[in-house]
Amino acid sequence: MGLSYLENQGVYMQSPQVTILIPNYKTEQLTKLCLRLLRKHTDPQLAKMLVIDNDSRDESVKYLRTLKWIQLIERTAIPGETPALSHSRALDLALAHVDTPYVLSIHTDTLVRNKEWLPFLLAQIQANQNIAGVGSWKLERKPAWKHALKSIERFIQQHYYRLIHKNDHALEGLDHNHYYLRSHCALYRMDLIKKYHSGFADGEEVAGKAMHRKLVENGHRMIFLPSEKLLKYMDHINHATTILNPTLSRKEKSVIKGLKRVQKSLQEFQADEILQDASLDY
C-alpha cells in the first residue's frame, strides 16, 4: 500500500483508510452525479468506493456495472421489507466487505464539493481515540433565527410534558427518539463496529440508530458536526431519491414542491456539466 497525505493536516497515512458505502435504488442520474463528484474530489489512494444496488433492475444498475473504479454489490430485496430496512440491510451487506480502518456511509443525494471533504472528516474522528463516529443528524440550510425558534419550541414542549407528567411523547432527541448519526453522512471506526458486533440494521431500526446507541452505551463519543461547518464540504439534498423517483412517495404535493428545491441544489453543483463529463467514469 502507498502513503496518502491528508491536506492541511501534516500527517502521512497508509492508504486506503476509508471505504465509502453508497446504496443505490432507481436514481440513475442522481447516482451518476454523486459518484462523479466523488471521483472528482476524492483521493483514490485514501478511499475506495463500494456501491450496493438495492435490486433496482433498471438503467442505474447497468450504469454501475460499467464502472471499473468501484466495487459493486447487487443485492436481492427481501419480500415485505420496508424501504428503511432495505437500506440498512444493504449497508450491512457491504459492511462485511470492508477491510479499511474507517467506513463512511452516504446517500446518492449526498454531494461533495471539494477535495478537502474527506480529509476534514478524518481529522474530526482522529482528534481523539475515544471518538467512534462523526457525521450529521440533519444536514440542512436554515438561517440562525429558524434554528433559535426550533430550540425555543423544543424547550417549551419538553417542560410542558414534564409538567403534565406525559412520558410517552416522541420529542426529537429524547429517550427512544434520540439523535444519531444518519447514514447520509456517518464515518465510523471499523474496529469498534466489529468489537461490539454491531451494524446499521441493529434491532431493525433506521440505519445506524441502534449502532449509535450501542457505541455511546459502551463509553464512546459520537460527534455531530454543525451544518454550517459540514456544508463547506458537502450537501445532502433531503429526500431527493423519493422526489426524483415519485413511485417511492405517496405525497404528490411534496414531490412537486421538492422538485424546485432539488433543481436549485443541482444547479449549485453544476450538475448538467458533471453529467456531461463521461471522463469521470474512467
DODREN-200701 format. One line per field, with one value per residue (C-alpha): residue number from 1; chain; x, y, z. Coordinates in Angstrom, 2 decimals, always signed. Layout:
<pts>
num = NUM,... .
cadena = A,... .
X = X,... .
Y = Y,... .
Z = Z,... .
</pts>
This chain:
<pts>
num = 1,2,3,4,5,6,7,8,9,10,11,12,13,14,15,16,17,18,19,20,21,22,23,24,25,26,27,28,29,30,31,32,33,34,35,36,37,38,39,40,41,42,43,44,45,46,47,48,49,50,51,52,53,54,55,56,57,58,59,60,61,62,63,64,65,66,67,68,69,70,71,72,73,74,75,76,77,78,79,80,81,82,83,84,85,86,87,88,89,90,91,92,93,94,95,96,97,98,99,100,101,102,103,104,105,106,107,108,109,110,111,112,113,114,115,116,117,118,119,120,121,122,123,124,125,126,127,128,129,130,131,132,133,134,135,136,137,138,139,140,141,142,143,144,145,146,147,148,149,150,151,152,153,154,155,156,157,158,159,160,161,162,163,164,165,166,167,168,169,170,171,172,173,174,175,176,177,178,179,180,181,182,183,184,185,186,187,188,189,190,191,192,193,194,195,196,197,198,199,200,201,202,203,204,205,206,207,208,209,210,211,212,213,214,215,216,217,218,219,220,221,222,223,224,225,226,227,228,229,230,231,232,233,234,235,236,237,238,239,240,241,242,243,244,245,246,247,248,249,250,251,252,253,254,255,256,257,258,259,260,261,262,263,264,265,266,267,268,269,270,271,272,273,274,275,276,277,278,279,280,281,282 .
cadena = A,A,A,A,A,A,A,A,A,A,A,A,A,A,A,A,A,A,A,A,A,A,A,A,A,A,A,A,A,A,A,A,A,A,A,A,A,A,A,A,A,A,A,A,A,A,A,A,A,A,A,A,A,A,A,A,A,A,A,A,A,A,A,A,A,A,A,A,A,A,A,A,A,A,A,A,A,A,A,A,A,A,A,A,A,A,A,A,A,A,A,A,A,A,A,A,A,A,A,A,A,A,A,A,A,A,A,A,A,A,A,A,A,A,A,A,A,A,A,A,A,A,A,A,A,A,A,A,A,A,A,A,A,A,A,A,A,A,A,A,A,A,A,A,A,A,A,A,A,A,A,A,A,A,A,A,A,A,A,A,A,A,A,A,A,A,A,A,A,A,A,A,A,A,A,A,A,A,A,A,A,A,A,A,A,A,A,A,A,A,A,A,A,A,A,A,A,A,A,A,A,A,A,A,A,A,A,A,A,A,A,A,A,A,A,A,A,A,A,A,A,A,A,A,A,A,A,A,A,A,A,A,A,A,A,A,A,A,A,A,A,A,A,A,A,A,A,A,A,A,A,A,A,A,A,A,A,A,A,A,A,A,A,A,A,A,A,A,A,A,A,A,A,A,A,A,A,A,A,A,A,A .
X = +0.00,+1.09,+1.07,-1.53,-1.10,-4.04,-4.10,-3.64,-3.19,+0.51,+0.07,+1.08,-1.09,-1.16,-3.89,-6.64,-8.10,-11.80,-14.39,-17.29,-20.64,-23.23,-26.58,-28.34,-32.00,-33.51,-31.99,-29.59,-28.87,-28.52,-26.27,-24.17,-23.83,-22.94,-20.29,-18.74,-18.37,-16.76,-14.46,-13.53,-12.94,-11.62,-8.03,-8.16,-5.19,-7.22,-10.59,-12.34,-15.97,-18.38,-21.78,-24.72,-27.53,-30.72,-32.48,-33.08,-33.45,-33.17,-30.67,-28.91,-27.52,-26.50,-24.53,-22.88,-21.71,-19.64,-17.57,-14.20,-13.20,-15.98,-16.79,-20.41,-22.61,-26.00,-28.48,-31.75,-34.59,-36.38,-40.16,-42.07,-39.12,-39.63,-37.54,-35.74,-34.85,-33.83,-31.43,-29.98,-29.51,-27.78,-25.27,-24.68,-24.16,-21.39,-20.02,-18.96,-16.58,-14.88,-11.20,-10.19,-9.83,-12.82,-16.15,-18.32,-21.96,-23.50,-26.59,-26.74,-28.21,-25.11,-22.91,-19.32,-17.99,-14.18,-11.09,-10.92,-14.17,-12.69,-9.53,-11.85,-13.99,-10.94,-9.41,-12.57,-12.67,-8.90,-8.97,-9.46,-9.13,-12.44,-14.41,-16.29,-18.13,-18.61,-21.24,-24.58,-28.03,-29.60,-27.52,-29.65,-29.52,-31.51,-31.00,-29.92,-33.29,-35.07,-32.68,-33.30,-37.07,-36.84,-34.76,-37.25,-40.17,-38.44,-37.59,-41.23,-42.55,-40.10,-41.05,-44.76,-44.71,-42.86,-45.46,-48.36,-46.37,-46.56,-43.82,-44.87,-44.07,-41.75,-39.81,-36.85,-33.61,-35.06,-35.30,-36.15,-36.20,-32.55,-30.28,-27.94,-25.55,-27.67,-26.47,-26.36,-23.03,-21.64,-17.98,-17.13,-14.14,-14.43,-12.62,-15.35,-18.18,-16.57,-15.79,-19.44,-20.79,-22.85,-24.24,-26.53,-29.58,-29.12,-32.55,-34.09,-34.30,-33.47,-29.92,-27.35,-29.75,-29.17,-25.46,-25.09,-26.79,-24.59,-21.38,-22.44,-23.51,-20.03,-18.46,-17.54,-18.09,-20.19,-19.60,-22.36,-20.81,-22.72,-24.43,-22.75,-19.35,-20.16,-21.89,-18.50,-17.55,-20.78,-24.54,-27.41,-30.35,-33.00,-35.45,-34.05,-34.32,-38.09,-38.59,-36.80,-38.48,-42.14,-43.16,-41.36,-43.51,-47.23,-47.24,-47.67,-47.65,-44.36,-42.82,-43.91,-42.68,-39.47,-38.55,-37.90,-35.65,-33.75,-33.25,-31.86,-29.35,-28.34,-27.62,-25.30,-23.26,-23.23,-24.98,-25.52,-21.79,-20.84,-23.41,-21.98,-18.42,-18.22,-14.45,-15.19,-16.43,-12.95 .
Y = +0.00,+3.56,+6.60,+9.34,+12.87,+14.49,+18.06,+20.72,+18.08,+17.34,+13.61,+10.77,+7.69,+4.23,+4.01,+3.35,+4.48,+4.62,+2.52,+4.66,+2.84,+4.17,+2.37,+2.84,+2.45,+3.54,+7.03,+6.76,+10.47,+11.24,+8.22,+9.24,+12.78,+11.57,+9.14,+11.52,+14.19,+11.59,+10.60,+14.23,+15.22,+12.08,+10.86,+7.27,+6.42,+7.44,+5.83,+3.16,+3.11,+0.29,+0.71,-1.51,-1.75,-2.48,-4.56,-1.62,-3.69,-0.55,+1.59,+2.68,-0.79,-1.13,+2.10,+0.89,-2.29,-0.18,+1.49,-0.14,+2.10,+0.97,-2.34,-3.20,-5.46,-6.37,-7.13,-9.01,-7.44,-9.49,-9.62,-7.45,-5.43,-1.70,+0.76,+1.82,-1.77,-2.50,+0.44,-0.72,-4.28,-3.07,-1.17,-4.23,-6.41,-4.04,-3.75,-7.40,-6.46,-3.54,-4.02,-0.40,+1.30,+3.53,+3.18,+6.02,+5.78,+8.35,+8.55,+9.15,+12.56,+13.43,+15.54,+16.52,+19.97,+19.89,+17.78,+18.70,+16.90,+13.53,+14.84,+17.09,+14.18,+12.05,+14.87,+15.03,+11.32,+11.14,+14.04,+11.57,+7.77,+7.55,+9.05,+6.19,+8.17,+11.61,+12.92,+14.59,+14.48,+16.92,+18.48,+21.42,+25.11,+27.19,+30.77,+31.20,+32.60,+29.42,+27.27,+29.53,+29.26,+25.47,+25.31,+27.51,+25.38,+22.18,+23.68,+24.67,+21.27,+19.40,+21.36,+21.25,+17.44,+17.23,+19.50,+17.28,+14.09,+12.86,+10.30,+8.68,+11.66,+11.43,+14.65,+14.72,+13.93,+12.35,+8.75,+6.31,+9.23,+10.04,+11.76,+9.52,+9.82,+9.46,+7.41,+10.37,+11.20,+8.94,+7.99,+5.17,+3.29,-0.24,-1.86,-0.67,-1.83,-5.27,-5.22,-4.72,-6.97,-4.08,-2.97,-0.48,-2.74,-3.49,-4.02,-3.46,+0.26,+3.14,+2.77,+3.42,+4.31,+1.24,+1.15,+4.74,+3.92,+0.84,+2.79,+5.51,+2.96,+1.46,+4.79,+6.14,+9.63,+10.36,+13.76,+15.70,+18.21,+21.52,+22.03,+25.38,+23.67,+20.50,+22.39,+23.81,+20.31,+18.57,+18.87,+16.47,+17.14,+15.85,+13.35,+13.76,+9.99,+9.99,+13.32,+12.15,+8.76,+9.62,+5.95,+5.86,+8.64,+8.84,+12.62,+14.14,+17.73,+17.13,+15.79,+18.81,+21.26,+19.32,+19.34,+23.09,+22.72,+19.81,+21.61,+24.65,+22.49,+20.65,+23.96,+24.90,+21.75,+22.41,+19.09,+19.47,+19.95,+17.00,+14.73,+15.55,+14.73,+10.99,+11.08,+10.93,+7.38,+6.12 .
Z = +0.00,-0.68,+1.56,+1.29,+2.59,+4.38,+3.11,+5.76,+8.45,+8.00,+8.57,+6.30,+6.47,+4.98,+2.36,+1.72,+5.03,+4.24,+2.45,+1.25,+1.14,-1.32,-1.65,-5.00,-5.83,-9.14,-9.45,-12.36,-12.87,-9.17,-8.64,-11.63,-10.27,-6.76,-7.99,-10.49,-7.80,-5.54,-8.39,-9.00,-5.38,-3.65,-3.45,-4.76,-2.53,+0.51,-0.11,-2.11,-3.23,-2.55,-4.19,-3.25,-5.76,-3.86,-6.52,-8.88,-12.07,-14.19,-16.10,-12.91,-12.23,-15.87,-15.48,-12.27,-13.98,-16.40,-13.66,-13.07,-10.13,-7.79,-6.18,-6.94,-4.84,-6.27,-3.54,-3.93,-1.96,+0.70,+0.15,+2.60,+3.93,+4.34,+2.30,+5.50,+6.42,+2.85,+3.06,+6.40,+5.18,+2.03,+4.16,+6.34,+3.29,+2.22,+5.75,+5.59,+2.73,+4.49,+5.33,+5.97,+9.39,+8.72,+6.96,+5.70,+4.65,+2.33,+0.14,-3.59,-2.75,-0.69,-2.96,-2.18,-3.00,-2.94,-2.32,+1.37,+2.27,+3.29,+5.00,+7.02,+8.22,+9.04,+11.06,+13.18,+14.02,+14.62,+17.11,+19.96,+20.18,+22.04,+19.16,+17.49,+14.84,+13.31,+10.96,+10.72,+12.28,+9.84,+7.13,+6.09,+5.35,+7.81,+8.96,+12.57,+13.61,+12.48,+14.49,+17.50,+17.15,+16.88,+20.07,+21.93,+20.72,+21.82,+25.23,+25.82,+24.72,+26.94,+30.07,+29.27,+29.02,+32.31,+33.90,+32.83,+33.57,+29.99,+29.47,+26.19,+23.98,+20.97,+21.26,+18.90,+20.67,+23.82,+25.02,+22.19,+19.76,+20.44,+17.96,+15.97,+13.05,+9.95,+7.04,+4.62,+6.28,+9.02,+9.46,+11.94,+13.28,+11.91,+14.84,+17.22,+14.97,+14.94,+18.66,+19.59,+16.82,+15.54,+12.20,+10.51,+10.83,+14.54,+16.09,+12.64,+13.35,+11.00,+9.63,+12.34,+15.17,+17.35,+16.44,+17.62,+20.93,+21.45,+20.88,+23.32,+25.95,+25.74,+26.61,+23.20,+21.85,+18.76,+17.20,+15.44,+13.04,+12.72,+9.37,+8.84,+9.06,+7.10,+4.29,+3.30,+2.15,+1.13,+0.93,+1.43,-0.86,+1.54,+0.06,-3.46,-4.03,-3.45,-5.21,-8.36,-8.13,-7.29,-7.11,-3.75,-2.30,-1.59,-1.17,-4.62,-3.32,-1.50,-4.70,-6.75,-4.10,-3.60,-7.28,-7.21,-4.18,-5.75,-9.04,-7.24,-5.38,-8.54,-10.29,-7.43,-8.09,-11.85,-12.30,-16.05,-16.62,-14.40,-16.03,-19.45,-18.38,-19.06,-18.48,-14.74,-15.23,-16.14 .
</pts>
